[in-house]
């Protein structure tokens, strides 16, 4: 991330969410605003041969399923009385603009440059910013999440649900752990959904080849992977921070839950990433 421009990976993620709306049937994740927010670039998605390649399909599957998993977790949190939802590293996420839950306050946390870019995208697409949504600009490497949310009106004494998608691998370990500590300090019933990457040395040959290809692409745009976790070690660290509930999904579990019975073969690969939900 550079101070004067938004994340390039954020736009690529949004493009793949949009591609899912027009290329994959049935949809794992339905987003009626996905095409609008990427703008004119969406017109070429149906005819883009690269979107139909195996690597592109595997990556797209993971990107859309993590959004589905986060919103599934949010639905359960709302049922249990949560009224604050924080989207960390929001990018071009559209939940706040199609929020179906009356009384749910949404906070979008992201780098100021990315938020400025998103506001322009929203305006161009004719997507209005609802009163239930608040932008909370934070640079995770130099500012605290607590301060950024406090400025935005977040209630520290009330439970909250967080999604943190496509961010953890790009941050330093210290920045990641500080964010986990903050969420773990919130009232009982709070929780977080995030995705993370396994250490490359723990992958098999094919998984490592796929990981290396992706790592080279994100490094080339100035956003290299920095932080990796082994599942058991990560759970141990989170437990010490106050978390008591965990669900950790690898490729096999994700495919069984979200991609079984498909005739088009859309599915995630084992080495792309993992999904975790942790509750306080």
DAJOKA-V82237 format. One record per residue. N is the residue number from 1. RES is the residue in three letters. SS is DSSP state (A for helix, B for strand, O for the rest). PHI is phi in radians with two decimals (none if undefined). Layout:
BEGIN
n: [N	N]
res: [RES	RES]
ss: [SS	SS]
phi: [PHI	PHI]
END
This chain:
BEGIN
n: [1	2	3	4	5	6	7	8	9	10	11	12	13	14	15	16	17	18	19	20	21	22	23	24	25	26	27	28	29	30	31	32	33	34	35	36	37	38	39	40	41	42	43	44	45	46	47	48	49	50	51	52	53	54	55	56	57	58	59	60	61	62	63	64	65	66	67	68	69	70	71	72	73	74	75	76	77	78	79	80	81	82	83	84	85	86	87	88	89	90	91	92	93	94	95	96	97	98	99	100	101	102	103	104	105	106	107	108	109	110	111	112	113	114	115	116	117	118	119	120	121	122	123	124	125	126	127	128	129	130	131	132	133	134	135	136	137	138	139	140	141	142	143	144	145	146	147	148	149	150	151	152	153	154	155	156	157	158	159	160	161	162	163	164	165	166	167	168	169	170	171	172	173	174	175	176	177	178	179	180	181	182	183	184	185	186	187	188	189	190	191	192	193	194	195	196	197	198	199	200	201	202	203	204	205	206	207	208	209	210	211	212	213	214	215	216	217	218	219	220	221	222	223	224	225	226	227	228	229	230	231	232	233	234	235	236	237	238	239	240	241	242	243	244	245	246	247	248	249	250	251	252	253	254	255	256	257	258	259	260	261	262	263	264	265	266	267	268	269	270	271	272	273	274	275	276	277	278	279	280]
res: [UNK	UNK	UNK	UNK	UNK	UNK	UNK	UNK	UNK	UNK	UNK	UNK	UNK	UNK	UNK	UNK	UNK	UNK	UNK	UNK	UNK	UNK	UNK	UNK	UNK	UNK	UNK	UNK	UNK	UNK	UNK	UNK	UNK	UNK	UNK	UNK	UNK	UNK	UNK	UNK	UNK	UNK	UNK	UNK	UNK	UNK	UNK	UNK	UNK	UNK	UNK	UNK	UNK	UNK	UNK	UNK	UNK	UNK	UNK	UNK	UNK	UNK	UNK	UNK	UNK	UNK	UNK	UNK	UNK	UNK	UNK	UNK	UNK	UNK	UNK	UNK	UNK	UNK	UNK	UNK	UNK	UNK	UNK	UNK	UNK	UNK	UNK	UNK	UNK	UNK	UNK	UNK	UNK	UNK	UNK	UNK	UNK	UNK	UNK	UNK	UNK	UNK	UNK	UNK	UNK	UNK	UNK	UNK	UNK	UNK	UNK	UNK	UNK	UNK	UNK	UNK	UNK	UNK	UNK	UNK	UNK	UNK	UNK	UNK	UNK	UNK	UNK	UNK	UNK	UNK	UNK	UNK	UNK	UNK	UNK	UNK	UNK	UNK	UNK	UNK	UNK	UNK	UNK	UNK	UNK	UNK	UNK	UNK	UNK	UNK	UNK	UNK	UNK	UNK	UNK	UNK	UNK	UNK	UNK	UNK	UNK	UNK	UNK	UNK	UNK	UNK	UNK	UNK	UNK	UNK	UNK	UNK	UNK	UNK	UNK	UNK	UNK	UNK	UNK	UNK	UNK	UNK	UNK	UNK	UNK	UNK	UNK	UNK	UNK	UNK	UNK	UNK	UNK	UNK	UNK	UNK	UNK	UNK	UNK	UNK	UNK	UNK	UNK	UNK	UNK	UNK	UNK	UNK	UNK	UNK	UNK	UNK	UNK	UNK	UNK	UNK	UNK	UNK	UNK	UNK	UNK	UNK	UNK	UNK	UNK	UNK	UNK	UNK	UNK	UNK	UNK	UNK	UNK	UNK	UNK	UNK	UNK	UNK	UNK	UNK	UNK	UNK	UNK	UNK	UNK	UNK	UNK	UNK	UNK	UNK	UNK	UNK	UNK	UNK	UNK	UNK	UNK	UNK	UNK	UNK	UNK	UNK	UNK	UNK	UNK	UNK	UNK	UNK	UNK	UNK	UNK	UNK	UNK	UNK	UNK	UNK	UNK	UNK	UNK	UNK]
ss: [O	B	O	O	B	O	O	A	A	A	A	A	A	A	A	A	A	A	A	A	A	A	A	O	O	O	O	O	O	O	O	O	O	A	A	A	A	A	A	A	A	A	A	A	O	O	O	O	A	A	A	A	O	A	A	A	A	A	A	A	A	A	A	A	A	A	A	A	A	A	A	A	A	A	A	A	A	A	A	O	O	O	O	B	B	B	B	B	O	O	O	O	O	O	A	A	A	O	O	O	O	O	O	O	B	B	B	B	B	B	O	A	A	A	A	A	A	A	A	A	A	A	A	A	A	O	O	O	O	O	O	O	B	B	B	B	B	O	O	O	O	O	O	O	A	A	A	A	A	A	A	A	O	O	O	O	O	O	O	O	B	B	B	B	O	O	O	A	A	A	O	O	A	A	A	A	A	A	A	A	A	A	A	A	O	O	O	O	O	O	B	B	B	B	B	B	O	O	O	A	A	A	O	O	A	A	A	A	A	A	A	A	A	A	A	A	A	A	A	A	O	O	O	O	O	O	O	O	O	O	A	A	A	A	A	A	A	A	A	A	O	O	O	O	B	B	B	B	B	O	A	A	A	A	A	A	A	A	A	O	O	O	O	O	O	O	O	O	O	O	O	O	O	B	B	B	B	B	B	O]
phi: [none	-1.89	-1.06	-1.79	-2.68	-1.33	-1.14	-1.26	-1.15	-1.07	-1.27	-1.12	-1.09	-1.09	-1.09	-1.25	-1.11	-1.17	-1.05	-1.05	-1.19	-1.98	-1.87	-1.98	-2.34	-1.36	-1.36	-1.40	-2.36	-1.70	-2.38	-1.18	-1.85	-1.07	-1.24	-1.12	-1.30	-1.51	1.28	-1.07	-1.08	-1.22	-1.14	-1.62	-1.12	-1.14	-1.78	-1.38	-1.13	-1.10	-1.18	-1.74	-1.22	-1.06	-1.09	-1.16	-1.20	-1.09	-1.15	-1.09	-1.03	-1.19	-1.14	-1.38	-1.25	-1.19	-1.18	-1.08	-1.08	-1.11	-1.30	-1.12	-1.13	-1.07	-1.02	-1.19	-1.12	-1.11	-1.04	-1.62	1.74	-1.24	-2.20	-2.26	-2.18	-2.00	-1.77	-1.48	1.08	-1.12	0.96	-1.78	-0.99	-1.95	-0.95	-1.02	-1.71	-2.38	-1.01	-1.60	-1.84	-1.04	1.56	-1.53	-1.58	-1.97	-2.04	-1.75	-1.86	-2.88	-1.10	-0.95	-1.13	-1.19	-1.18	-1.10	-1.10	-1.14	-1.01	-1.16	-1.12	-1.08	-1.10	-1.11	-1.49	1.26	-1.70	-1.41	-1.60	-1.27	-1.14	-1.39	-2.00	-2.29	-1.38	-2.20	-1.22	-2.57	-1.70	-1.00	-1.47	-2.30	-2.28	-1.57	-1.11	-1.02	-1.15	-1.09	-1.25	-1.05	-1.10	-1.54	1.66	-1.13	-1.65	-1.18	-1.62	-2.04	-1.17	-2.61	-2.04	-2.11	-2.07	-2.44	-1.88	1.22	-2.17	-0.88	-1.11	-1.57	-1.69	-1.22	-1.05	-1.10	-1.17	-1.09	-1.17	-1.11	-1.17	-1.05	-1.08	-1.11	-1.09	-1.16	-1.52	-1.40	-1.02	-0.94	1.75	-1.30	-2.85	-2.57	-2.01	-2.65	-1.98	-2.60	-1.94	-1.35	-1.02	-0.94	-1.19	-1.57	-1.52	-1.37	-1.03	-1.15	-1.12	-1.18	-1.11	-1.14	-1.10	-1.06	-1.11	-1.20	-1.07	-1.13	-1.19	-1.29	-1.17	-1.14	-1.74	1.46	-2.27	-1.28	-1.19	-2.22	-2.24	-2.34	-2.43	-1.50	-0.92	-1.13	-1.19	-1.13	-1.07	-1.06	-1.18	-1.15	-1.07	-1.19	-1.59	2.00	-1.40	-2.23	-2.08	-2.47	-2.31	-2.16	-2.05	-1.72	-0.99	-1.07	-1.21	-1.11	-1.12	-1.12	-1.40	-2.02	-2.15	-1.23	1.37	-1.35	-1.63	-1.68	1.35	-1.14	-2.93	-1.58	-1.85	-1.05	-1.72	-1.21	3.03	-2.19	-2.03	-2.36	-2.06	-2.24	-2.10	-1.52]
END
